[in-house]
Amino acid sequence: LRADYVMANPPFNDSDWRGDLLKDDRRWKYGTPPAGNANFAWVQHFIHHLAPTGQAGFVLANGSMSSNQSGEGEIRKNIVEADLVDCMVALPGQLFYSTQIPVCLWFLTRDKKNNRFRDRRGSVLFIDARKMGTLIDRVHRELTTEDIKKIADTYHKWRGDKSVKGKYADVPGFCKSATLAEIREHGHILTPGRYVGAEEIEDDVNASLRVHKEWDFDNWNGGTYSHAVYLTIPDSIYLPLIDRKDDIEKKLCSDLEKFNNCPNEHIGAVFLEVDTPSDQHWRENSGLLHPKTKIVSKDIENKIWEQGKFRVFLSHKSEDKVQVGMLRDRLRIWGIHAFVAHEDIEPTAEWQKTIENALATMDSFVALMTDKFHDSNWTDQEVGYAMGSGVPIIAVNLGINPYGFIGKYQAIKSNWEKVENDIVSQLKRVVSIPDFIHAMKESTSDVSCKNLARYLTCLPDLSEREIDRIIDAYNTNAALLDCCDFNGTNQHDKNGSLHSILQKHTRREIIQEMSKKMRALPLPQPSAKSQPYQPEMDEVPF
């Protein structure tokens, strides 16, 4: 196969790709990839299948741009020296739901001198888009249509695409067209931040202006009046300029005089003055007072919450801690990490500090309002903190209606059996496949298996890899194999078995054997007549 275009999102840093079996593969023209990381196996796989004028674009982990481990730096150097790299784009973190790490885009081309675009031999475009995108919640970022257009237009202008208006120009802090010589100086590292330089900063100065008319008078030639201009600027701008103040005032005066067309009048002087702050909140703004919002370090956050999970603080009475603990475990299936604060009459300082840190970093707050919820020393304080922080608040009536300030929220009337579904529906969550598979592996009793089976009909769209992992977790757990709700022997709900559910998510045939274990058959291959590509006999896929 020789492709004109390759577009891919391969697995990042894959260590289980059978690299030891492929050491002599003919695709490794630029160096043998390390057995512990498939990044440059994928890169060379794409290059191998490019047509003479082919182009490739793919996503990789940021480490691929700078790693020198296990020969990766040498492979990257050889690819750069072969003049295959056309453009590198550094993207912001938090773009994926499965990981928060930042990633990069590689654009490769076999022929930089083809007639479609300008001759780009010996040069590479670097784009640093790490500051782009908009946070849609605490942990997820999206690139807007304008962001994508800016990146795409920059690349298309640089390579000379006539369909895009305007000419390319380097923009400090964003993009830079670098030569191979410059890349060699950086040790063939392809991180855009090394090349684009510092961003130019423009300050919009909200200066107040006053004019002292007839500041001076000269009676020569019938009399000439000069006026003085006073510019009052913030101290944050005035103080760094104080050593050059006289020169700046003279330059401003000279520049203003260029616009003067009034006979016998001119600008005699410009004076810079510092603004006296009238802000009534200057103490808070000075940074000398503690901010109202508690600042929690990343290390402490990670000790309280699981990374990548939606954070929910469950406020409750200590008498309900058993039920709340079970609710916390059920919410995990939905990708929710629930913080359960047990009531203590005399809590330790460390426990109180942990509760405060959890409240300061939560994504949502749930008040489980059972009888005497109001009697707790802590629940009302937790509610007050949540209302002040502005996070979504869910009040659940498990015996009493909301009261006081939280009374403005419409309560969900629920019970312990369905409170999980009520919370999930309010938060609009879907089942987290990694957590579901983890729960499959951990279910060891018939009760836990039956509880887990309730989520089978709630599974979102599954990839083929996720289906294989679910089948593997099922086949290796004796409790699931014996559970009628999983194995399909439940006479009342055969359509809700694991086999029937998985079959709806794939075109592969799912076989359930007499032992109740399952296996997925490969997809049927197209006929030789219609098959567009036959793998080369000596090529081993990974």
C-alpha positions, -999 to +999 in steps of 0.1 A: +000+000+000+012+035-009-011+061+004-016+097-007-029+107+028-025+091+062-044+104+092-041+085+125-044+087+163-023+057+174-020+045+210+004+067+230+036+052+244+024+016+238+048-008+255+030-040+245+035-040+207+057-070+202+087-049+194+112-077+201+097-098+172+101-069+147+137-058+152+146-065+116+114-051+100+121-033+068+100-004+079+126+007+103+146+027+078+154+055+102+163+033+132+149+004+152+122+016+177+126+006+213+107-025+224+092-005+253+076+023+233+058+021+199+057+059+191+085+058+165+073+024+152+040+041+143+058+071+128+080+049+105+050+027+097+032+058+083+063+069+064+067+034+049+032+035+034+034+071+020+033+075-017+061+096-034+040+127-029+021+115+002+013+134+033+007+122+069-009+138+099-012+121+133-014+127+170+014+116+194+024+121+230+046+152+236+075+130+245+079+120+209+092+156+202+121+155+226+128+120+240+163+107+236+158+074+254+165+041+238+176+056+204+144+076+199+165+108+195+185+093+168+154+081+149+139+116+151+172+131+139+172+108+109+136+117+100+144+154+103+175+152+082+155+133+056+134+165+054+102+146+060+089+168+088+066+196+075+049+210+105+048+204+143+019+216+165+019+216+203-016+214+217-030+222+251-037+196+277-072+183+288-084+178+252-092+141+258-117+125+282-093+095+288-062+116+297-053+151+306-018+151+291-010+176+264-003+161+229+012+172+196+004+169+159+030+157+134+027+166+097+050+147+074+054+149+036+075+129+012+080+157-013+083+194-002+090+206-037+059+193-055+040+216-078+009+219-056+026+242-030+057+263-027+091+247-023+095+241+014+127+221+014+150+226+044+123+243+066+098+232+092+068+251+106+064+252+144+031+262+159+026+266+197-011+263+204-008+254+241-026+285+252-056+279+229-089+263+237-117+269+262-123+250+294-158+235+293-155+222+328-128+218+354-110+190+336-119+193+299-109+218+272-121+222+237-106+240+207-131+264+192-138+267+155-118+299+155-089+282+172-089+254+146-091+278+117-062+299+130-040+268+132-050+254+098-048+288+080-013+294+095-001+260+081-018+265+047-004+300+043+031+288+052+031+260+026+017+283-001-018+270-004-034+294-029-069+287-015-061+307+017-059+345+015-029+363+030+008+357+034+025+338+061+045+357+087+062+345+119+043+354+151+064+355+183+049+331+208+028+313+182+045+302+150+080+301+135+094+288+102+127+273+112+155+260+090+172+226+094+203+244+106+183+259+135+168+225+144+203+210+145+213+237+170+185+224+192+196+188+190+168+179+166+142+185+193+109+194+178+091+211+206+076+243+192+082+264+223+119+262+216+115+280+183+085+304+184+101+326+211+084+349+235+050+364+228+049+401+221+028+418+248+008+449+240-006+470+269-038+489+264-031+518+288-063+534+302-046+567+308-064+599+319-056+630+300-057+667+310-043+697+291-029+728+307-037+754+280-014+784+275+011+767+297+038+791+283+038+821+260+065+835+236+059+870+221+081+863+192+064+866+158+031+879+171+030+855+200+031+817+203+012+797+229+025+763+241+003+738+259+013+711+284-002+676+283-005+655+315-009+617+311-019+599+343-010+562+341-013+532+365+017+526+388+022+492+373+033+509+341+047+541+356+072+525+380+091+503+354+095+534+332+108+558+359+144+556+349+135+565+313+107+590+322+124+621+308+132+605+274+097+591+271+081+624+278+103+641+252+095+614+226+057+617+233+059+655+230+078+652+197+053+626+183+022+647+193+037+678+177+038+660+144+000+661+143-002+698+152-016+720+124-026+750+145-006+782+137+010+800+167+003+770+190+023+739+198+028+712+224+054+725+248+057+695+271+043+662+281+043+650+317+037+615+330+020+612+363+013+581+385-023+573+392-034+573+429-055+542+434-091+548+445-099+511+447-116+503+480-103+467+477-067+476+475-058+454+505-071+423+488-056+433+454-022+439+470-019+402+477-012+408+514-046+393+525-056+357+520-080+352+491-116+342+498-112+311+476-090+284+492-060+274+472-052+237+473-020+222+459-021+196+431-005+170+454-032+174+480-059+173+453-045+140+441-046+126+476-083+134+479-096+127+444-089+102+417-075+119+386-099+121+356-130+115+377-160+139+383-157+151+419-188+150+440-189+159+477-216+138+496-229+157+527-247+134+551-254+124+587-230+099+603-259+076+610-262+070+572-225+063+566-231+027+556-257+036+530-236+065+517-205+043+514-225+019+492-237+048+472-201+060+467-191+026+453-221+025+429-213+060+416-178+049+406-193+030+376-203+064+363-168+079+365-178+098+397-154+099+427-176+107+457-160+122+488-178+108+519-173+130+550-183+111+582-195+133+611-172+135+642-183+153+673-148+164+679-130+160+646-093+162+645-076+192+629-063+171+600-098+156+593-113+191+593-085+203+569-092+174+545-130+183+545-121+219+537-098+209+508-124+185+494-150+213+495-126+237+478-119+213+449-152+196+443-171+197+409-205+193+425-222+191+459-249+166+469-269+171+502-284+137+513-312+152+535-323+125+559-341+131+591-322+154+615-298+165+587-300+199+603-288+186+637-253+178+625-225+201+635-211+200+600-238+195+573-251+231+574-215+244+572-208+222+542-240+235+525-230+271+532-195+265+517-210+249+486-234+278+480-205+303+483-183+284+459-208+284+431-206+247+421-238+228+411-258+218+442-282+188+443-306+185+473-319+150+477-350+146+499-345+113+518-368+123+546-369+161+548-373+190+524-345+215+520-346+244+545-329+278+549-307+290+521-306+256+504-344+257+503-342+277+470-331+245+453-358+221+440-352+189+459-353+154+443-376+131+463-357+098+464-349+067+484-317+047+490-325+023+462-328+048+434-308+078+447-278+068+425-298+070+393-314+103+404-279+119+410-265+105+378-295+118+357-290+153+373-253+153+365-260+138+330-232+112+334-226+080+313-211+048+324-173+049+326-160+019+308-126+016+326-145+017+360-171-008+347-143-032+337-126-027+370-158-035+388-162-067+367-128-079+379-136-070+416-171-086+417-168-118+437-203-125+451-236-131+434-251-100+449-223-078+436-226-094+401-263-088+400-259-052+410-233-047+383-256-063+357-279-034+361-255-013+341-253-035+311-281-017+293-265+017+302-232+010+284-223+038+259-209+030+224-180+005+228-148+003+208-136-032+196-108-030+222-132-022+250-154-052+239-123-075+240-114-062+275-150-067+288-150-103+274-116-110+290-128-097+324-160-118+321-141-150+311-117-147+340-142-142+368-160-173+380-186-153+398-197-135+366-197-168+347-222-182+372-244-150+374-276-156+354-279-119+347-246-120+329-245-154+313-280-152+298-297-179+319-321-155+335-354-165+320-370-131+326-343-110+309-323-128+282-321-097+261-302-080+289-274-105+291-238-096+284-238-116+252-268-098+237-256-064+248-221-068+233-236-081+201-254-048+196-221-029+198-201-048+172-203-063+137-182-092+149-200-123+159-199-130+197-199-167+205-210-180+239-197-215+245-211-243+266-188-233+294-205-199+293-173-182+283-174-159+252-152-151+223-154-125+195-148-138+160-128-116+136-147-094+112-154-111+079-128-102+052-140-086+019-137-107-012-103-106-030-120-088-059-132-059-038-103-058-013-084-026-018-052-037-001-034-070+006-007-068+033+028-076+021+037-111+030+068-101+051+050-073+070+039-081+105+012-057+119+016-045+154 
